[in-house]
Amino acid sequence: MKTEVKIKSLLLGFSLLTAGFASAQTTQTTAQVQTNAQTQRATNPDIEALKLKISSNPDDTQSLVALATAYQNANDWNSAIATWNKITAILPDWAPAYYSIGYANQSAKNNAGAKAAYEQYITKVKPEEVEWMLQNKI
């Protein structure tokens, strides 16, 4: 009788172990999901085309704005922030870039970075830029 119980317990344990192994093989980890998302972002044809265009003219602010916006649309906040920072290096008084840096930081849950960028935006904003942002829904 004891042997029969031990065998049943052993078989039950083995079946649970096998079921756990099988589900572990079919379930994606958070890291795998993030890697897949990064691969999709990296292979975004719009982003790749803009990066190629910018490589031949790094000071092309229109293309840089389009690239930063494409990164934001792909929820790639770190790349968006880096690109907006490149724009502010070229156009240090262009307030909408600081607003966008704030938005990207806020979306990335970096509240301190968002606050600093929004404060810079407030000091740089001009009435005509507010009108431009309203027209472009930024």
C-alpha positions in Angstrom: 0.0 0.0 0.0 2.8 2.5 0.9 4.6 1.6 -2.3 1.4 2.3 -4.3 1.0 5.8 -2.7 4.7 6.6 -3.3 4.4 5.6 -7.0 1.2 7.7 -7.4 2.9 10.7 -5.7 5.9 10.2 -7.9 3.8 10.1 -11.0 1.8 13.1 -9.9 5.0 15.1 -9.2 6.5 14.1 -12.6 3.3 15.1 -14.4 3.3 18.5 -12.7 7.0 18.9 -13.5 6.4 18.0 -17.2 3.4 20.4 -17.4 5.4 23.2 -15.9 8.3 22.6 -18.3 5.9 22.6 -21.3 4.3 25.9 -20.3 7.7 27.4 -19.6 8.7 26.5 -23.2 5.7 28.2 -24.7 5.4 31.4 -22.5 7.4 34.4 -23.5 9.2 36.2 -20.8 8.9 40.0 -20.3 12.5 40.3 -21.6 11.6 38.4 -24.8 8.5 40.6 -25.3 10.7 43.7 -24.9 13.3 42.3 -27.2 10.6 41.6 -29.8 9.3 45.2 -29.5 12.8 46.6 -29.8 13.4 44.5 -33.0 10.1 45.8 -34.4 11.1 49.4 -33.6 14.6 48.9 -35.1 13.1 47.6 -38.3 10.5 50.3 -38.7 11.0 51.3 -42.4 10.0 55.0 -41.7 12.6 55.3 -38.9 15.3 53.5 -41.0 14.6 55.8 -44.0 14.8 58.9 -41.8 18.0 57.7 -40.1 19.5 57.1 -43.6 18.5 60.6 -44.7 19.9 62.2 -41.6 23.2 60.4 -41.9 23.9 62.3 -45.1 22.8 65.7 -43.5 22.9 65.6 -39.7 21.7 69.1 -39.4 18.4 68.5 -41.3 16.1 69.6 -38.6 12.9 68.7 -40.5 14.1 65.1 -40.8 15.2 65.1 -37.2 11.7 66.3 -36.1 10.1 63.6 -38.3 12.5 61.0 -36.7 11.7 62.1 -33.2 8.0 62.0 -33.9 8.3 58.5 -35.5 10.2 57.3 -32.4 7.3 58.7 -30.2 4.7 57.0 -32.4 6.6 53.7 -31.8 6.8 54.4 -28.1 10.6 54.4 -28.2 10.9 57.2 -25.7 14.7 57.0 -25.1 15.4 57.4 -28.8 12.8 60.2 -29.1 14.4 62.1 -26.2 17.9 61.6 -27.7 16.7 62.9 -31.1 14.9 65.9 -29.6 18.1 66.7 -27.7 20.0 66.7 -31.0 17.4 69.2 -32.3 17.9 71.5 -29.3 21.6 71.4 -29.9 21.0 72.8 -33.4 18.1 75.1 -32.5 18.6 75.9 -28.8 15.7 78.5 -28.7 13.1 76.4 -30.4 10.6 75.8 -27.6 8.5 73.0 -29.2 11.5 70.7 -28.9 11.6 71.2 -25.2 7.9 70.5 -24.9 8.4 67.3 -26.8 11.3 66.3 -24.6 9.0 66.8 -21.6 6.3 64.8 -23.2 8.7 61.9 -24.1 10.1 61.9 -20.5 6.7 62.0 -19.0 5.6 59.0 -21.2 8.8 57.2 -20.1 7.8 57.8 -16.5 10.8 60.1 -15.9 9.0 62.9 -14.1 12.1 64.8 -13.1 13.3 64.9 -16.7 9.8 65.9 -17.8 9.6 68.8 -15.3 13.0 70.1 -16.3 12.1 70.0 -20.0 8.7 71.7 -19.4 10.4 74.4 -17.4 12.8 75.1 -20.3 9.9 75.1 -22.7 8.1 77.8 -20.6 11.2 80.0 -20.7 11.7 79.6 -24.4 8.1 79.7 -25.8 7.0 82.5 -28.1 3.4 83.3 -29.0 3.9 82.3 -32.6 5.2 78.9 -31.5 2.1 78.3 -29.4 0.0 79.0 -32.5 2.2 76.6 -34.5 1.8 73.9 -31.9 -2.0 74.4 -31.8 -2.2 74.1 -35.6 0.0 71.0 -35.7 -1.7 69.4 -32.6 1.5 68.9 -30.7 
